[in-house]
Amino acid sequence: MPQSEATVIGGELDYQEHDFQRIRAMIFARAGIHLHDGKRAMVFNRLSKRLRLTGHRRFCDYLDQLDRAATAPEWEFFTNALTTNLSGFFREAHHFDVLAQWLQALSPQTNCTIWSCAAASGEEAYSIAMTADSALPNATQRIRIVASDINTQTLARAREGIYPASKVQSLEPEFLKNYFQKGTGVHTGQVRIQPWLVDWVTFAQINLQEPRWPSQVAQVDAIFCRNVLIYFQESTQRLVLEKLHQALTPAGHLFMGHAEHLGKHEDLFTPIGKTVYVKR
C-alpha cells in the first residue's frame, strides 16, 4: 500500500500521511511554523488528545471541522498543541550581561521598552525583569516589559508565575531571596515569582506572522527573539525580521538564539556580540 494511503500511526485513531501533510500546511498558514517530515509522531501525540476531547476518530474529520470555521475556538487549541515551548531562567546568560550593561549606560532620564516576543511560560520575561531591577534604580518606573507568545496556554502559566523549584536551583541566592516566594504546604517544591514582578510584565498573545502587531510593541528598544526563527521557513524568517526591524527604535537591540544567525540579513542588523545585534 502506498505511504500516502497508509495509516502512519494511530491505534484507534485514523491518522494518514495526507493528514500529516494537511496539518503541515495548516499550521504554516496559521503561525508560519514549518514542520519537517520527522515530526509525524509528534503531531499525532500532540493532537490525538484534541481528537478524543472533540469526539473524532479520524484526523481528517477533525481537520474538516477546523476548515469549516476559520475563527472557531478549536483553532487556538490546535495551534497551542503544535507550538514548541522550551524556556528557562537566564538561558544563554551572556545576553543578560549585555542587557545589564546596556541598561546601565542609559541616561537617567531615559525610559525604554523591552519585548520578549516568544515568552513561552515566562522565564525569559522574568529574567529580563530581574536583570533590569538589579541593574537600575527605579527600574519599574523606567522600563516597560512586554511578553508575548502565540500559545495561550503557556501565557496563562506565565501570568501565574509558578514554577518547580528545580527550575531555580542554579540561580544566585540573592535572586532567589529578592524575586521568588518559596512554596509551603501543598505548594512545597514550587516557587512563585514575587507579585510585584509579575505585575511589571505585560502579557499579550501575538502571532509573529500576523500582518499587523499591536501598538504596545510598535516602538520598542530591545527585542528578545530567541530560538523562534528556526521554526520558520526562510521566506517567513525574512518577513518577521523586517517587522522586528520596523518595531525597533533607532539603534535598538535584537537578541537571537544560539542556533540563529543573521548573515543573510546584514542589511537590517549589525552584530555587536554573540547573537546580539543592533538595528541598522
C-alpha positions in Angstrom: 0.0 0.0 0.0 1.5 3.4 -0.9 2.6 5.5 2.1 0.1 8.3 1.1 -2.8 5.8 1.8 -1.3 4.0 4.8 -2.1 4.7 8.4 1.2 6.1 9.7 0.4 5.9 13.4 -2.8 5.7 15.3 -4.2 2.7 17.1 -7.9 3.5 17.5 -7.4 6.9 15.7 -7.1 7.0 12.0 -4.0 9.1 11.0 -3.0 9.1 7.4 0.0 10.5 5.6 -2.2 13.0 3.8 -3.5 14.1 7.2 0.1 15.0 8.3 0.7 16.9 5.1 -2.6 18.8 5.6 -1.6 19.7 9.2 1.8 20.9 8.0 0.0 23.3 5.6 -2.5 24.5 8.1 0.0 25.3 10.9 2.2 27.0 8.4 -0.6 29.2 7.2 -1.8 29.9 10.7 1.5 30.5 12.5 4.3 30.3 10.0 5.7 27.2 11.7 7.4 24.7 9.4 7.0 21.0 10.5 9.6 18.8 8.8 9.0 15.2 7.9 10.4 13.9 11.2 7.5 15.4 13.1 4.8 12.9 12.2 4.8 11.1 15.5 5.0 14.4 17.5 1.9 15.7 15.6 0.0 12.6 16.3 0.9 12.6 20.0 0.0 16.3 20.5 -3.2 16.3 18.5 -4.7 12.9 19.5 -5.9 14.3 22.8 -7.8 17.0 20.9 -9.5 14.4 18.7 -10.6 12.4 21.7 -11.9 15.5 23.5 -13.8 16.6 20.4 -15.2 13.2 19.7 -13.4 12.4 16.5 -11.9 9.1 15.4 -10.3 10.3 12.2 -7.8 13.1 11.8 -9.4 14.1 8.5 -12.8 14.7 10.2 -11.1 16.9 12.9 -9.3 18.9 10.3 -12.5 19.3 8.3 -14.1 20.8 11.4 -11.3 23.4 11.6 -11.6 24.2 7.9 -15.3 24.8 8.2 -14.8 27.6 10.7 -11.7 29.8 10.4 -12.4 31.6 13.7 -13.5 28.5 15.7 -12.1 28.3 19.3 -10.6 24.9 18.4 -8.0 26.7 16.2 -6.5 28.0 19.4 -6.1 24.5 20.9 -4.7 23.2 17.6 -2.1 26.0 17.5 -1.2 25.6 21.2 -0.7 21.8 20.7 1.8 22.3 17.8 3.9 25.1 19.2 7.2 24.3 21.0 7.6 26.0 24.3 11.1 25.4 25.9 12.1 28.0 28.4 14.3 28.5 31.4 15.6 31.3 33.6 18.7 33.1 32.3 19.2 30.8 29.3 22.1 32.0 27.2 23.3 34.0 30.2 25.6 36.3 28.2 22.5 38.0 26.8 21.6 39.2 30.3 25.1 40.5 30.9 24.8 42.6 27.7 21.3 43.7 28.7 22.5 44.9 32.1 25.4 46.8 30.6 23.1 48.5 28.0 20.6 49.5 30.7 23.3 50.9 33.0 24.6 53.0 30.1 21.2 54.7 29.6 20.9 58.3 30.8 18.9 58.7 34.0 16.1 60.4 32.1 15.7 57.6 29.5 12.8 55.2 29.6 12.6 52.1 27.4 10.6 49.1 26.4 11.9 45.5 26.2 9.9 42.9 24.3 10.1 39.1 24.8 8.3 38.0 21.7 8.3 34.3 22.3 7.9 34.2 26.0 6.5 30.7 26.4 5.9 30.1 30.1 7.5 33.4 31.2 11.0 32.5 32.4 12.7 34.8 29.8 10.5 37.8 30.6 11.0 37.4 34.3 14.8 37.1 33.7 14.6 40.4 31.8 12.7 41.9 34.7 15.2 40.6 37.3 18.1 41.9 35.3 16.6 45.3 34.9 15.7 45.6 38.6 19.2 44.6 39.6 20.9 46.9 37.1 18.9 50.1 37.5 17.4 52.1 40.4 13.6 52.7 40.0 13.6 50.2 37.1 9.9 49.6 37.3 9.2 53.3 36.6 11.7 53.4 33.7 11.5 50.1 31.9 8.3 48.6 30.3 8.4 44.9 29.7 6.1 43.1 27.2 5.9 39.3 27.0 4.1 37.7 24.1 3.5 34.3 22.6 1.1 32.6 20.2 0.3 29.9 22.7 -2.4 31.0 25.1 -1.9 28.0 27.5 1.8 28.8 28.2 0.9 32.5 28.5 -1.6 31.6 31.2 1.2 29.8 33.1 3.5 32.8 32.6 0.9 35.1 34.2 0.7 32.7 37.2 4.4 32.9 37.7 4.6 29.5 39.5 7.4 27.0 38.7 9.0 23.8 40.0 11.8 24.7 42.5 14.2 22.6 40.4 14.0 25.4 37.7 15.7 27.9 40.0 18.3 25.7 41.7 21.2 27.3 39.8 20.2 30.9 40.5 22.1 33.1 42.9 20.8 33.1 46.4 20.2 36.9 46.3 18.0 36.5 43.2 16.0 33.7 45.0 15.6 35.9 48.0 14.6 39.1 46.1 12.4 37.7 43.4 10.8 34.4 44.5 8.5 33.1 47.1 9.1 29.5 48.4 6.1 27.3 48.3 4.8 25.7 51.5 2.2 23.0 52.3 0.6 21.8 49.2 2.9 24.1 47.2 6.1 22.5 48.6 8.6 22.0 45.8 7.4 25.1 43.9 8.4 28.7 43.8 6.4 31.8 42.8 7.6 35.0 41.2 7.1 38.0 43.5 3.7 39.6 42.7 5.2 43.0 42.0 7.5 41.4 39.4 4.5 39.7 37.8 2.6 42.9 37.7 5.6 44.6 36.0 5.3 42.4 32.9 2.5 43.0 30.3 1.4 39.7 28.7 -0.2 39.5 25.3 -1.0 36.9 22.6 0.8 37.9 19.4 1.2 35.9 16.3 4.5 37.0 14.7 3.2 36.1 11.3 0.2 38.4 11.5 0.4 41.4 9.2 -0.1 43.9 12.0 1.2 43.8 15.5 -0.5 45.6 18.4 0.5 49.1 19.3 2.2 48.1 22.5 5.1 46.7 20.5 5.1 49.4 17.8 8.3 51.1 19.1 10.5 49.0 21.4 14.1 49.4 22.4 15.2 45.8 22.7 13.7 42.5 21.5 14.4 39.0 22.7 13.5 36.7 19.7 15.4 33.6 20.7 15.1 30.2 19.1 12.0 31.3 17.2 13.1 31.8 13.6 14.4 28.2 13.4 10.8 27.0 13.2 10.1 29.3 10.2 10.9 28.8 6.5 13.5 31.3 5.1 10.9 33.5 3.4 8.9 33.8 6.7 12.1 34.5 8.6 12.8 37.5 6.4 9.3 38.9 6.8 9.5 38.5 10.6 12.9 40.1 10.7 11.7 43.1 8.6 8.9 43.6 11.1 11.2 43.3 14.1 13.4 45.9 12.4 10.5 48.2 12.0 9.3 47.7 15.6 12.8 48.7 17.0 13.7 52.2 17.8 17.0 53.6 16.2 20.0 51.6 17.5 17.6 49.1 19.1 19.0 45.8 20.2 17.9 42.3 19.0 18.8 39.2 21.0 18.7 35.9 19.0 19.1 32.3 19.8 22.4 30.4 19.7 21.3 28.5 16.6 20.2 31.5 14.7 22.5 33.7 12.6 21.6 36.8 10.5 24.3 36.6 7.9 21.8 36.9 5.1 20.1 39.9 6.8 23.0 42.2 7.5 21.2 45.0 5.6 18.8 45.1 8.7 21.1 44.4 11.7 24.7 44.7 12.6 26.2 42.1 15.0 27.7 43.6 18.2 28.3 40.4 20.2 27.5 36.8 20.3 23.9 36.6 18.8 23.3 40.2 19.8 22.5 42.7 17.0 21.8 46.4 16.7 19.3 47.9 14.2 20.9 49.5 11.1 
